[in-house]
Amino acid sequence: MTTDPRRAVEEVEPPRRSLLSLGDVAFAIGIGLVLAFVLAVITPGTRSHLLGGTERRDTTVVSVREAPREGDPDRVVTTYGLRWSDDGEAREATFRRSGPPRRDVGETWSLWVSEDGSSVETSSPRTTWLLLGVGMPVFALVIGALVRWRGRVMSRASRRQADRIEAARSRRAARRRSSA
């Protein structure tokens, strides 16, 4: 009689896989880019800002109004009235930010503003492109890695619990055999 030189299935450790496979990474990057695209489309003024519709301008804060956020009276929204000059013509825009006022009337604030004042942004288009194009995929990768890691931890916990139960059964069976 010959014996099989290979180890039994119970004796073989499953191969260790990396946290995310290449497919997972590609999927997360795709989801991140889709999220970035959706944010760029649904956020007012962002599309024109990303496509070069804004220019950096030194604006002057002409009014500051603080009010509670609609539906959440514990949070504050600050509305700034801005004014700047474009080829000798005075222009105005309104800019809303969450939180208490960070600028006072009369201060100069360098912002990215569209010619008609409909789009006001604090960061350059390049920074916004980088944030959306790199930041969102990285965010999706981190979330994917956390979800995969949690699944592995939960799976390991189940296996360990099953091993403890089996060890306890084996100890009880051995005690029964030794007492008999």
C-alpha positions as CSV (number, residue, x, y, z in Angstrom):
1,M,0.0,0.0,0.0
2,T,1.3,3.4,-0.9
3,T,0.6,6.7,0.8
4,D,0.0,10.0,-1.0
5,P,3.0,12.3,-0.3
6,R,0.8,15.4,-0.5
7,R,-0.6,16.9,2.6
8,A,-4.2,16.6,3.4
9,V,-6.5,19.5,2.6
10,E,-6.9,20.4,6.3
11,E,-3.1,20.7,6.6
12,V,-2.7,23.2,3.7
13,E,-2.8,26.9,4.5
14,P,-4.8,28.9,1.9
15,P,-2.6,31.1,-0.3
16,R,-2.2,34.6,1.1
17,R,-3.7,37.2,-1.3
18,S,-2.9,40.9,-1.3
19,L,-5.5,43.2,0.2
20,L,-6.8,44.3,-3.2
21,S,-6.4,42.5,-6.5
22,L,-5.6,44.2,-9.8
23,G,-9.3,44.0,-10.7
24,D,-10.3,45.6,-7.4
25,V,-7.9,48.5,-8.0
26,A,-9.2,49.0,-11.6
27,F,-12.8,48.9,-10.3
28,A,-12.1,51.3,-7.5
29,I,-10.4,53.8,-9.9
30,G,-13.3,53.5,-12.3
31,I,-15.8,54.1,-9.5
32,G,-13.8,57.1,-8.2
33,L,-13.6,58.6,-11.7
34,V,-17.4,58.2,-12.1
35,L,-18.0,59.9,-8.7
36,A,-15.7,62.7,-9.7
37,F,-17.6,63.2,-13.0
38,V,-20.9,63.2,-11.2
39,L,-19.7,65.7,-8.7
40,A,-18.4,67.9,-11.5
41,V,-21.7,67.8,-13.3
42,I,-24.1,68.3,-10.4
43,T,-22.1,71.0,-8.5
44,P,-23.2,74.4,-9.7
45,G,-20.4,76.3,-11.5
46,T,-17.8,73.6,-11.2
47,R,-18.1,72.5,-14.8
48,S,-17.4,76.0,-16.1
49,H,-14.6,76.4,-13.5
50,L,-13.0,73.1,-14.6
51,L,-13.2,74.1,-18.3
52,G,-11.4,77.4,-17.7
53,G,-14.5,79.6,-17.3
54,T,-13.0,81.4,-14.2
55,E,-10.1,83.7,-13.7
56,R,-8.2,84.6,-10.5
57,R,-9.4,88.0,-9.3
58,D,-8.8,90.1,-6.3
59,T,-12.3,90.7,-4.9
60,T,-13.4,93.0,-2.1
61,V,-15.8,91.7,0.5
62,V,-18.7,94.2,0.6
63,S,-21.1,92.3,2.8
64,V,-21.1,89.4,5.2
65,R,-24.4,87.7,6.3
66,E,-24.5,84.8,8.7
67,A,-27.7,82.7,8.9
68,P,-28.6,79.2,10.2
69,R,-28.6,76.4,7.7
70,E,-32.0,75.5,6.4
71,G,-33.3,72.4,8.3
72,D,-30.3,72.4,10.7
73,P,-30.4,75.5,13.0
74,D,-27.2,74.4,14.8
75,R,-25.1,75.0,11.7
76,V,-24.3,78.3,10.1
77,V,-24.0,79.4,6.4
78,T,-22.2,82.6,5.7
79,T,-23.0,84.6,2.5
80,Y,-20.4,87.0,1.2
81,G,-21.1,89.9,-1.2
82,L,-18.1,90.4,-3.4
83,R,-17.1,93.2,-5.8
84,W,-14.2,93.6,-8.3
85,S,-13.4,95.6,-11.2
86,D,-13.1,94.2,-14.7
87,D,-11.8,96.6,-17.4
88,G,-13.1,99.5,-15.4
89,E,-16.5,98.0,-15.0
90,A,-17.7,97.1,-11.5
91,R,-18.8,93.5,-11.1
92,E,-20.5,91.7,-8.2
93,A,-21.1,88.2,-7.0
94,T,-22.4,86.3,-4.1
95,F,-20.4,83.5,-2.4
96,R,-21.8,81.1,0.2
97,R,-19.6,79.0,2.6
98,S,-20.6,76.7,5.4
99,G,-19.5,77.8,8.8
100,P,-19.0,81.1,10.6
101,P,-17.5,84.2,8.8
102,R,-13.8,84.0,8.0
103,R,-13.6,87.4,6.2
104,D,-14.7,90.9,7.2
105,V,-16.2,93.7,5.1
106,G,-13.5,95.6,3.3
107,E,-11.0,92.7,3.1
108,T,-9.5,91.6,-0.2
109,W,-10.0,88.0,-1.1
110,S,-8.3,86.4,-4.1
111,L,-10.8,84.0,-5.7
112,W,-11.5,82.3,-9.0
113,V,-14.5,84.0,-10.4
114,S,-16.4,83.7,-13.7
115,E,-16.9,86.9,-15.8
116,D,-20.6,87.1,-14.9
117,G,-20.0,86.2,-11.3
118,S,-22.1,83.0,-11.5
119,S,-19.2,80.8,-10.4
120,V,-17.0,81.6,-7.5
121,E,-14.3,79.1,-6.4
122,T,-11.5,79.2,-3.8
123,S,-9.1,76.8,-5.6
124,S,-7.6,76.9,-9.0
125,P,-9.1,74.7,-11.8
126,R,-5.9,72.6,-11.7
127,T,-6.3,71.9,-8.0
128,T,-9.9,71.0,-8.5
129,W,-9.0,68.6,-11.4
130,L,-6.4,67.0,-9.2
131,L,-8.8,66.7,-6.3
132,L,-11.5,65.1,-8.4
133,G,-9.3,63.1,-10.7
134,V,-6.8,61.7,-8.1
135,G,-8.6,62.3,-4.8
136,M,-11.8,60.5,-5.6
137,P,-10.1,57.3,-7.0
138,V,-7.8,57.2,-3.9
139,F,-10.9,57.6,-1.7
140,A,-12.6,54.7,-3.5
141,L,-9.5,52.6,-3.1
142,V,-9.2,53.3,0.6
143,I,-12.9,52.4,1.1
144,G,-12.5,49.2,-1.0
145,A,-9.4,48.2,1.1
146,L,-11.3,48.8,4.3
147,V,-14.3,46.8,3.2
148,R,-12.0,43.9,2.0
149,W,-10.0,44.0,5.2
150,R,-13.1,43.9,7.4
151,G,-14.4,41.0,5.4
152,R,-11.2,39.1,6.0
153,V,-11.2,39.9,9.7
154,M,-14.8,38.7,10.0
155,S,-14.0,35.5,8.1
156,R,-10.9,34.8,10.3
157,A,-13.0,35.4,13.4
158,S,-15.5,32.8,12.2
159,R,-12.8,30.2,11.5
160,R,-11.2,30.8,14.9
161,Q,-14.5,30.4,16.7
162,A,-15.1,27.1,14.8
163,D,-11.6,26.0,15.7
164,R,-12.2,26.8,19.4
165,I,-15.5,24.8,19.3
166,E,-13.8,21.9,17.7
167,A,-10.9,21.9,20.2
168,A,-13.4,22.0,23.1
169,R,-15.3,19.0,21.6
170,S,-12.0,17.1,21.2
171,R,-11.0,17.8,24.8
172,R,-14.4,16.6,26.0
173,A,-14.2,13.5,23.9
174,A,-10.7,12.8,25.2
175,R,-11.8,13.2,28.8
176,R,-14.7,10.8,28.2
177,R,-12.4,8.2,26.7
178,S,-9.9,8.6,29.6
179,S,-12.6,8.3,32.3
180,A,-14.2,5.3,30.6
